Each structure stands twice: as structure tokens, then as C-alpha cells.
Amino acid sequence: MDTKKVTVLIVGNDDEEIRSFSINRTLIANLKNYSILAGTVFSAAIILFFAVLAYTVKTSLDKHSLNSQLVQVNSKLQTYDSLELSRKLNTIDNNLSMIDGYLKDRGIIQAENMGGSPSVSKPENFVQKINYLDEQSVLFYNTLKDLPIGYPYYGPRSSDYGYRRNPFGGYSSEFHSGIDFKGPMGDPIFATGDGTINRCDWYNGYGNAVVIDHKNGIQSLYGHLSKVNVTQGQTVKAGDVIGFLGSTGRSTGPHLHYEIRKNGEDISPEPFIKVF
């Protein structure tokens, strides 16, 4: 009997003949091995499928989590930027209000709509607030540039505004209506604000003098000049050379007498020289 083969009998009903066929044992062993291999491959494929699925889901969740974190970070940055911008805008508005109050207290400007004025409704959103502050800053600039602000000459002071001992001797005192700056003869003297030349001639004790009309009833006077550099009615801007330092008129030596007037009356130039 051949032991290398397996005989398979197929038995049907009673009246059917019995059929048989033989299968090589090696083939059966190979089929068994193939089945085991196929099962192993299938199992590995299933495991790989679920591994890929799990990785895909995890990656998707990680991306979603990262996007959520980025949205949160961006939201926080926008909130920070908004708060910082709001703080800076409020600071600018407060500064404009302080300057506005400073100028109003000294009678330099009238109660107009400048930063912080109660007659102006305050905007709520950033765009409106920026436009509002832009308008206020332009108004402030236009008001400021028409005022005689700063120094007409950068020399040492020789006399301040107010009562002083008579510079021509004796023990008497006199009221000095401006500030004196001493310096070399012929040094340039500058207009301290935009305006129109009211006069530029000999002016009693001031000697050669220049008077500039500014807005809001403000005038600036420059006395004891050696020479004037403007003509009556001329329009000048802050920083223009309007004359040269001298010692004309009632003077004890080369110096500039600088005076500020409000509605024809002299006032202290100090707030205008050191307005900020």
C-alpha cells in the first residue's frame, strides 16, 4: 500500500456507486502550510489596517488639537494687541486733554473741541477713536504752531519777567515786562511762532523792535535789535530770522528783550518758553 497517498472515498445513496480518488500527502502538507501562511498574512493585514486607522485618527485629532491651540493663541494675541492699542489710544487722548487744559488755563486758546472736551461724544471702536484722535491732533498742531512757543535765542538769561533792581543804578526797582537773553552783537533772532509782522521799527525804549501778531490775541515782541530782517505785514513762520541781536534803545549792553502780550497786556513768557 502506498503510504505517500491518501485515498478519499465518496459514498452516495444506496444505489450509487462508491467513488474514490487519491491525494498526495505532500500536497496536503503544502496546502496546510499555505493555509497557515494565508491566515498569518490576513491577520497581519488586519492588524496593519487597524494600526493605520488608529494613526490616522490620532493624527487628525492632533491636528485638530493643534489648530484649536493656534486659534486660542491667535485670539489671545489679538486680545493683547487690542488691549495694548486701547491703552495707548487712551494715553494719547489723556495727553491731549492735559495739554488742552494747560493752554485754556493760561488763556491761550478758547474752549474749543480739543482732546477730552465734553462737547464731543467719545467714539467706541478703534477706527472711530483713531479718526477722532487724528482730528484732535491736527487741531492741536494748528493751534500750537500759531503760538509763540520756545526760545527766540539760545543765550544765557540776564533778566527774568517781574520786578527787578533798576539796571541803570540806584536802589530803586522796576517791573520788567519780558525776559532778557545776552549774547554777541549780530547773532540771529528767531520768530517763536507763525504770524504776521505788526511792526518792525524804532519802538521807544525797545529800540529797533519787531512785533509779531499771532492768533487768539497773542503777540511776541523782540527788542533792542541791531537790525530788523522783516517788513511790516510780512507773514513769518516759527524759526524764521526776524532780526539780529543788538543794544539799541534803553539798554546796558548787547541782549535780546523778549516779550509776550495777550490782548495788548504783557504776560510772563515763561509758560510759552517751557510749555511742556
C-alpha positions in Angstrom: 0.0 0.0 0.0 1.3 3.4 -1.0 1.7 5.4 2.2 2.6 8.6 0.3 -1.0 9.0 -0.8 -4.3 9.4 0.9 -7.4 7.7 -0.6 -10.7 9.6 -0.3 -13.9 7.6 -0.7 -17.1 9.4 -1.7 -20.2 7.3 -0.7 -23.5 8.3 -2.1 -27.0 6.8 -1.7 -27.6 3.0 -1.7 -27.9 2.7 -5.4 -24.9 4.9 -6.3 -21.5 3.6 -6.7 -18.7 4.4 -4.4 -16.1 6.8 -5.9 -12.6 7.3 -4.7 -9.5 9.4 -5.5 -6.0 9.7 -4.1 -4.2 12.8 -2.9 -0.5 13.1 -2.4 0.4 13.6 1.3 3.0 16.2 0.3 0.3 18.3 -1.4 -1.9 18.1 1.7 1.0 19.3 3.9 1.7 22.1 1.5 -1.9 23.2 1.5 -1.9 23.1 5.2 1.2 25.3 5.3 -0.3 27.7 2.7 -3.5 28.0 4.8 -1.4 28.8 7.9 0.6 31.4 5.9 -2.6 32.9 4.4 -4.1 33.2 7.8 -1.0 34.8 9.2 -0.9 37.3 6.3 -4.6 38.1 6.7 -4.1 38.6 10.4 -1.2 40.8 9.8 -3.2 42.8 7.2 -6.0 43.3 9.8 -3.5 44.4 12.4 -1.9 46.8 9.9 -5.2 48.2 8.9 -6.3 49.0 12.4 -2.8 50.4 13.2 -3.0 52.7 10.2 -6.6 53.6 11.1 -5.5 54.4 14.7 -2.6 56.5 13.4 -4.8 58.4 11.0 -7.4 59.1 13.8 -4.6 60.2 16.2 -3.0 62.5 13.6 -6.4 64.0 12.8 -7.0 64.6 16.5 -3.5 66.0 17.0 -4.1 68.4 14.0 -7.4 69.4 15.4 -5.9 70.0 18.8 -3.0 72.0 17.3 -5.4 74.1 15.3 -7.5 74.7 18.4 -4.4 75.8 20.3 -3.3 78.1 17.4 -6.8 79.7 17.4 -6.6 80.2 21.1 -3.0 81.7 20.9 -4.1 83.9 18.0 -7.2 85.0 19.9 -5.0 85.9 23.0 -2.6 87.8 20.8 -5.4 89.7 19.2 -6.9 90.4 22.6 -3.5 91.6 23.8 -3.0 93.8 20.8 -6.4 95.3 21.2 -5.9 96.0 24.9 -2.4 97.5 24.2 -3.8 99.6 21.4 -6.7 100.7 23.5 -4.3 101.7 26.4 -2.1 103.7 24.0 -5.0 105.5 22.4 -6.4 106.4 25.9 -2.9 107.7 26.9 -2.8 109.9 23.8 -6.3 111.2 24.4 -5.4 111.9 28.1 -2.2 113.8 27.0 -4.3 115.9 24.5 -6.7 116.7 27.3 -3.9 117.8 29.7 -2.4 120.0 27.0 -5.8 121.4 26.1 -6.4 122.2 29.8 -3.0 123.7 30.2 -3.5 126.1 27.2 -7.0 127.0 28.3 -6.0 127.8 31.9 -3.5 130.3 30.5 -6.0 131.9 28.2 -4.0 130.8 25.1 -7.0 129.1 23.5 -10.7 129.3 23.8 -12.9 126.4 25.0 -12.8 124.6 21.6 -13.3 120.9 20.8 -9.9 119.5 21.6 -9.0 116.2 23.2 -11.2 115.4 26.2 -13.8 118.2 25.5 -17.2 117.2 27.0 -19.0 118.6 24.0 -17.5 115.9 21.8 -19.0 112.4 22.0 -16.3 109.9 22.6 -16.0 107.1 19.9 -16.3 103.4 21.0 -14.4 101.4 18.4 -10.8 101.6 17.3 -11.4 103.1 13.9 -13.6 105.9 15.2 -11.2 106.6 18.1 -8.2 106.8 15.7 -10.0 109.1 13.4 -11.1 111.2 16.4 -7.6 111.5 17.8 -6.2 112.3 14.3 -8.6 115.2 14.1 -7.8 116.4 17.6 -4.0 116.1 16.9 -4.4 118.2 13.7 -6.4 120.8 15.6 -3.8 120.8 18.4 -1.0 121.2 15.9 -2.7 124.1 14.1 -3.3 125.8 17.4 0.2 125.2 18.7 2.1 126.3 15.6 0.3 129.7 15.8 1.6 130.3 19.3 5.0 131.8 20.2 6.5 128.7 21.8 10.1 128.1 22.6 13.2 130.2 22.7 13.8 133.1 20.3 17.5 133.0 21.1 19.7 130.3 22.9 21.8 132.6 25.0 22.1 132.9 28.8 19.4 134.8 30.6 20.3 138.2 32.1 16.9 139.2 33.5 13.6 137.5 34.1 10.0 138.7 34.0 8.8 140.6 37.0 10.2 143.2 39.5 14.0 143.7 39.5 16.5 146.3 40.6 17.0 149.2 38.2 19.8 148.1 35.8 20.9 151.7 35.4 21.9 152.0 39.0 20.4 153.1 42.3 18.3 151.2 44.8 15.0 151.6 43.1 13.2 148.7 41.5 11.2 148.5 38.3 8.9 146.0 36.6 10.5 144.1 33.8 7.9 143.2 31.2 9.8 140.4 29.5 12.9 138.1 29.6 16.4 139.2 28.5 18.9 137.0 26.8 22.5 138.2 26.4 24.8 137.3 23.6 27.2 138.6 20.9 26.2 141.5 18.7 24.6 140.4 15.5 23.5 136.9 16.5 20.3 135.9 14.6 16.9 136.2 16.5 14.2 133.7 15.5 10.4 134.0 15.4 8.8 131.7 18.0 5.6 131.1 16.1 3.7 131.6 12.9 2.2 135.1 12.4 2.2 138.5 10.7 4.6 141.3 11.3 2.7 144.1 13.1 5.6 146.5 13.3 9.4 146.4 12.7 10.8 149.8 13.5 12.1 152.0 16.3 9.8 151.4 19.3 10.6 153.8 22.2 12.8 152.2 24.9 12.8 148.9 22.9 15.0 150.5 20.2 14.8 148.5 17.0 12.0 146.1 17.6 9.8 143.5 15.8 6.2 142.7 16.9 4.5 139.6 15.5 0.7 139.1 15.7 -0.2 135.5 16.4 -3.8 134.2 16.8 -6.1 134.5 19.8 -4.8 138.0 20.7 -1.2 136.8 21.3 1.8 139.0 20.3 5.5 138.4 20.6 8.0 141.3 20.8 11.7 141.3 20.1 13.6 144.4 21.3 17.0 146.1 21.2 17.8 144.6 17.8 20.8 145.8 15.9 18.9 145.3 12.7 15.5 144.0 11.6 15.1 141.4 8.9 11.4 141.7 8.0 8.9 144.1 6.7 5.5 145.3 8.1 2.7 142.9 7.0 5.0 140.1 6.1 4.0 136.6 7.0 6.6 134.6 9.0 6.9 131.1 10.4 8.4 129.8 13.5 12.2 129.6 13.1 12.4 132.5 10.6 15.2 135.0 11.3 13.4 138.3 12.1 16.4 140.4 13.2 19.8 140.4 14.9 20.8 140.8 18.5 21.9 144.4 19.4 21.8 147.1 22.1 19.6 149.8 20.7 17.1 151.7 22.8 17.2 151.6 26.6 19.9 149.0 27.0 23.0 148.4 29.1 24.7 146.1 26.6 24.0 143.6 23.8 21.0 141.5 24.6 17.5 140.5 23.4 14.4 141.7 25.2 11.7 139.1 24.6 8.1 139.8 25.5 4.7 138.1 25.2 1.4 140.1 25.1 -2.2 138.9 25.5 -4.8 141.4 24.2 -2.2 144.2 24.5 -1.1 143.4 28.0 2.3 141.9 28.8 2.2 138.4 30.4 5.0 136.1 31.6 6.8 134.4 28.6 7.8 131.5 30.9 4.8 129.3 30.1 5.4 129.8 26.4 9.2 129.1 26.6 8.6 125.9 28.7 5.1 124.9 27.5 5.9 121.2 28.0 
